[in-house]
């Protein structure tokens, strides 16, 4: 029986996904990405899961794409592959995604980090887009998402030189939320996931959608979209429960309806 490339663990309201190719520093092969996208699509439809943590191991979150697999491709095979479809599943995932990063997050690994909503980094984490060193460039959102997060000048430096930055630098640049000791990476990410899982899930989904909309639209359009989503939440039972609990000075019990 083939070993799973994604090890899934469940906790109350949370799914923990471990990339499992330690022998190649969790390089993102097409098989691994297919399994990850399949599992995320299933989790998106699972009402018992309210937030997801993606991690690797202590040595590497993911050290890039699988170059052994890619080097023989031509332009047509790359354009016709399922690569884009797999990344689109991650982009469309409606629940919060938290990256728990220890060790290397390079190339496609960093692009996976950038596709997540929040990042907890170990003090041993290293981030980079070194594709330029092997004759290509980031191709799964690295030039786009990185520029939106760190700005043009820093993105240019990372993409055009292959610069690798530390966890502390990533924190200063706004790439990560928290830097912790490497043994605390997954526990801290799970704590963050637990906090989110305790919130009303419909409001969480719409709030995530609204924040992501801000990255891609002018302010006035974003404000209109935000107001519509805000108003829509008044149709939910959780809105009524949350406000009534506030008035009653008690803990709300959210049901996701």
C-alpha positions as CSV (number, residue, x, y, z in Angstrom):
1,X,0.0,0.0,0.0
2,X,1.5,3.4,-1.0
3,X,2.4,5.8,1.7
4,X,0.1,8.8,2.0
5,X,1.8,12.0,0.9
6,X,-0.5,14.0,3.2
7,X,-1.0,12.8,6.7
8,X,-4.3,14.2,8.1
9,X,-5.1,14.5,11.8
10,X,-8.4,15.7,13.2
11,X,-9.1,17.8,16.3
12,X,-12.3,19.4,17.3
13,X,-13.1,21.8,14.5
14,X,-9.6,21.6,13.1
15,X,-7.8,19.5,10.4
16,X,-4.0,19.3,10.6
17,X,-2.4,18.4,7.2
18,X,1.3,17.2,7.2
19,X,3.2,17.1,4.0
20,X,4.9,13.8,4.0
21,X,7.9,13.5,1.6
22,X,10.7,13.9,4.1
23,X,13.3,12.2,1.9
24,X,13.1,15.2,-0.5
25,X,12.3,17.9,2.0
26,X,8.6,17.7,1.1
27,X,9.1,18.7,-2.6
28,X,5.7,19.5,-4.1
29,X,5.3,16.7,-6.7
30,X,2.2,16.6,-8.9
31,X,1.1,13.5,-6.9
32,X,1.4,15.4,-3.6
33,X,-0.4,18.5,-4.9
34,X,-3.1,16.3,-6.3
35,X,-3.6,14.6,-2.9
36,X,-3.5,18.0,-1.1
37,X,-6.1,19.6,-3.4
38,X,-8.3,16.5,-3.2
39,X,-8.2,16.6,0.6
40,X,-8.8,20.3,0.8
41,X,-11.8,20.1,-1.5
42,X,-13.3,17.5,0.8
43,X,-12.5,19.5,3.9
44,X,-14.2,22.6,2.4
45,X,-17.5,20.6,2.3
46,X,-17.0,19.1,5.8
47,X,-19.0,21.2,8.3
48,X,-17.2,19.7,11.2
49,X,-13.9,21.4,10.1
50,X,-13.7,25.1,10.7
51,X,-10.0,25.8,10.2
52,X,-7.0,24.0,8.7
53,X,-3.3,23.9,9.5
54,X,-0.8,22.9,6.9
55,X,2.7,21.9,8.0
56,X,5.7,19.9,7.0
57,X,8.5,18.7,9.4
58,X,11.2,20.3,11.4
59,X,13.7,20.4,8.4
60,X,11.3,21.7,5.8
61,X,7.8,23.0,5.2
62,X,8.4,22.4,1.5
63,X,11.7,23.0,-0.4
64,X,10.0,23.8,-3.7
65,X,8.7,21.9,-6.7
66,X,9.9,18.5,-7.6
67,X,12.6,19.4,-10.1
68,X,13.3,15.8,-11.0
69,X,9.7,15.7,-12.2
70,X,9.7,19.1,-14.0
71,X,13.0,19.2,-15.9
72,X,11.9,17.2,-18.9
73,X,8.7,19.2,-19.6
74,X,8.1,21.5,-22.5
75,X,5.9,24.6,-22.7
76,X,2.9,22.8,-24.0
77,X,3.0,20.1,-21.3
78,X,3.2,22.7,-18.6
79,X,0.3,24.7,-20.0
80,X,-1.9,21.6,-20.3
81,X,-1.0,20.1,-17.0
82,X,-3.4,20.0,-14.0
83,X,-0.9,22.2,-12.0
84,X,-3.1,25.3,-12.2
85,X,-6.3,23.4,-11.3
86,X,-4.6,22.1,-8.1
87,X,-3.6,25.6,-7.0
88,X,-7.0,27.0,-7.8
89,X,-8.5,24.6,-5.2
90,X,-6.3,26.1,-2.6
91,X,-7.1,29.6,-3.8
92,X,-10.9,28.9,-3.6
93,X,-10.7,27.2,-0.2
94,X,-13.3,29.0,1.9
95,X,-12.1,28.3,5.4
96,X,-9.0,29.7,7.1
97,X,-5.7,28.1,6.1
98,X,-2.8,28.5,8.5
99,X,0.8,27.5,7.5
100,X,3.0,26.2,10.3
101,X,6.5,26.6,8.8
102,X,9.7,25.1,10.2
103,X,12.9,24.9,8.2
104,X,12.8,25.6,4.4
105,X,9.9,27.2,2.5
106,X,11.3,27.7,-0.9
107,X,9.9,28.1,-4.4
108,X,6.5,26.3,-4.6
109,X,6.8,25.8,-0.8
110,X,6.8,29.6,-0.3
111,X,4.0,29.9,-2.8
112,X,2.0,27.5,-0.7
113,X,2.7,29.6,2.3
114,X,1.6,32.7,0.4
115,X,-1.6,31.0,-0.5
116,X,-2.5,30.5,3.1
117,X,-4.2,33.1,5.2
118,X,-1.9,33.2,8.2
119,X,1.6,31.9,8.9
120,X,3.3,30.7,12.1
121,X,7.1,30.4,11.6
122,X,9.7,28.6,13.6
123,X,12.8,30.5,14.5
124,X,14.6,28.2,12.1
125,X,12.4,29.0,9.1
126,X,13.9,30.2,5.8
127,X,11.8,31.7,3.0
128,X,12.7,32.3,-0.6
129,X,11.8,32.2,-4.3
130,X,15.0,30.8,-5.9
131,X,13.5,29.7,-9.2
132,X,15.6,32.2,-11.1
133,X,18.7,30.2,-10.2
134,X,17.5,27.3,-12.3
135,X,16.4,29.3,-15.3
136,X,12.7,29.9,-14.5
137,X,10.6,32.1,-12.3
138,X,7.8,31.6,-9.7
139,X,4.8,30.1,-11.5
140,X,2.2,29.4,-8.8
141,X,1.5,32.9,-7.6
142,X,4.9,33.9,-6.2
143,X,5.4,37.1,-8.2
144,X,1.8,38.2,-7.6
145,X,1.1,37.3,-4.0
146,X,4.6,38.2,-2.8
147,X,4.4,41.6,-4.4
148,X,1.1,42.3,-2.7
149,X,2.5,41.3,0.7
150,X,6.0,42.9,0.7
151,X,5.8,45.5,-2.1
152,X,7.6,45.8,-5.4
153,X,11.1,46.5,-4.3
154,X,11.4,43.5,-1.9
155,X,9.6,41.2,-4.2
156,X,11.9,42.1,-7.1
157,X,14.9,41.4,-4.9
158,X,13.7,38.0,-3.8
159,X,12.5,37.0,-7.2
160,X,15.4,38.3,-9.3
161,X,18.3,37.3,-7.0
162,X,16.8,34.2,-5.3
163,X,17.4,35.9,-1.9
164,X,16.5,33.7,1.1
165,X,15.2,35.5,4.3
166,X,15.0,34.4,7.9
167,X,11.9,34.1,10.0
168,X,12.6,37.4,11.8
169,X,13.0,39.2,8.4
170,X,9.7,37.6,7.2
171,X,8.0,38.9,10.3
172,X,9.4,42.4,9.7
173,X,8.2,42.3,6.0
174,X,4.7,41.1,6.9
175,X,5.0,37.6,5.5
176,X,4.3,35.9,8.8
177,X,2.1,36.5,11.8
178,X,4.2,34.9,14.6
179,X,7.8,33.6,15.1
180,X,8.2,31.0,17.8
181,X,10.7,28.3,18.8
182,X,10.7,25.5,16.2
183,X,9.2,23.0,18.6
184,X,6.3,25.4,19.2
185,X,5.4,25.9,15.5
186,X,2.5,23.4,15.2
187,X,1.2,23.9,18.8
188,X,1.0,27.7,18.2
189,X,-0.7,27.3,14.8
190,X,-3.2,24.9,16.4
191,X,-3.9,27.5,19.1
192,X,-4.6,30.1,16.4
193,X,-6.8,27.5,14.6
194,X,-8.7,26.8,17.8
195,X,-9.4,30.4,18.4
196,X,-10.9,30.7,14.9
197,X,-12.8,27.4,15.2
198,X,-14.6,28.9,18.2
199,X,-16.0,31.7,16.1
200,X,-19.2,31.6,14.0
201,X,-18.2,29.7,10.8
202,X,-20.3,31.6,8.4
203,X,-19.0,34.9,9.6
204,X,-15.5,33.5,9.4
205,X,-15.9,32.4,5.8
206,X,-17.4,35.8,4.7
207,X,-14.8,37.8,6.6
208,X,-12.0,35.8,4.9
209,X,-13.7,36.4,1.5
210,X,-13.9,40.1,2.3
211,X,-10.3,40.5,3.3
212,X,-9.1,38.6,0.2
213,X,-11.3,40.9,-1.9
214,X,-9.4,43.9,-0.6
215,X,-6.2,42.5,-2.3
216,X,-7.7,42.6,-5.7
217,X,-10.2,45.4,-6.0
218,X,-10.3,49.2,-5.6
219,X,-11.4,50.5,-2.2
220,X,-14.9,51.6,-3.2
221,X,-15.7,48.2,-4.7
222,X,-14.3,46.4,-1.7
223,X,-16.3,48.6,0.7
224,X,-19.5,47.8,-1.2
225,X,-18.7,44.1,-1.1
226,X,-17.9,44.2,2.6
227,X,-21.2,46.0,3.3
228,X,-23.2,43.3,1.5
229,X,-21.5,40.5,3.3
230,X,-22.0,42.2,6.6
231,X,-25.7,42.7,5.9
232,X,-26.0,39.1,4.7
233,X,-24.8,37.8,8.1
234,X,-28.0,39.2,9.7
235,X,-29.8,36.3,8.1
236,X,-27.8,33.8,10.2
237,X,-28.8,32.2,13.5
238,X,-25.2,32.8,14.8
239,X,-25.6,36.5,14.4
240,X,-28.7,36.4,16.6
241,X,-27.0,34.1,19.1
242,X,-23.9,36.2,19.2
243,X,-25.6,39.5,19.8
244,X,-28.0,38.0,22.3
245,X,-25.2,36.3,24.2
246,X,-23.4,39.7,24.4
247,X,-26.5,41.3,25.8
248,X,-26.9,38.5,28.3
249,X,-23.2,38.6,29.3
250,X,-22.8,34.9,28.5
251,X,-20.6,32.8,26.2
252,X,-22.3,32.3,22.7
253,X,-22.9,28.9,21.3
254,X,-22.4,29.1,17.5
255,X,-23.9,26.3,15.3
256,X,-22.8,27.4,11.9
257,X,-26.3,28.3,10.7
